[in-house]
Amino acid sequence: MPDGTPIKAGTTFVKTWRIKNSGNITWEDRYLQRVTLNSIGLCQSVQKVRINKTVPSASVDISVKFHAPKHPGSCRIDWKMVDEKGKLLFPNLQGLYMIVQIIK
């Protein structure tokens, strides 16, 4: 789903990111955590999704289901990778985000 995709108000949709482990350590017990607060006027989702075990140089798909708000506008949600204890990983790197246009 490209950035800016139009989404009908009140509908459910799924965003999938494909990310690559470009490091030299296998990703295990890692999660993608929402850093944008859940708010009535924003797209709703779970707070955290598990990232499947990913060896160095491999890619992994991460999908999140969202529910669009009832009113038109723009919806941007930001995410960061954390460990099983919630510790932020790669704090100096930009995280992932999803941005859509909510339409009637």
RAZI-V826839 format. One record per backbone hydrogen bond with DSSP energy under -0.5 kcal/mol. CO is the residue of the C=O (numbers start at 1). NH is the residue of the N-H. If there is no record, write none. Layout:
<<CO,NH> <CO,NH>>
This chain:
<<2,5> <5,101> <7,103> <8,11> <11,68> <13,66> <15,64> <17,19> <17,62> <19,60> <20,22> <21,57> <26,28> <27,54> <29,84> <30,51> <31,33> <31,82> <32,49> <33,80> <39,42> <44,67> <47,34> <49,32> <50,52> <51,30> <54,27> <55,58> <58,21> <60,19> <62,17> <64,15> <66,13> <67,44> <69,10> <73,102> <75,100> <77,98> <78,35> <78,36> <79,96> <80,33> <81,89> <82,31> <83,86> <87,83> <90,93> <96,79> <98,77> <99,4> <99,5> <100,75> <100,102> <101,7> <101,103> <102,73> <103,9>>
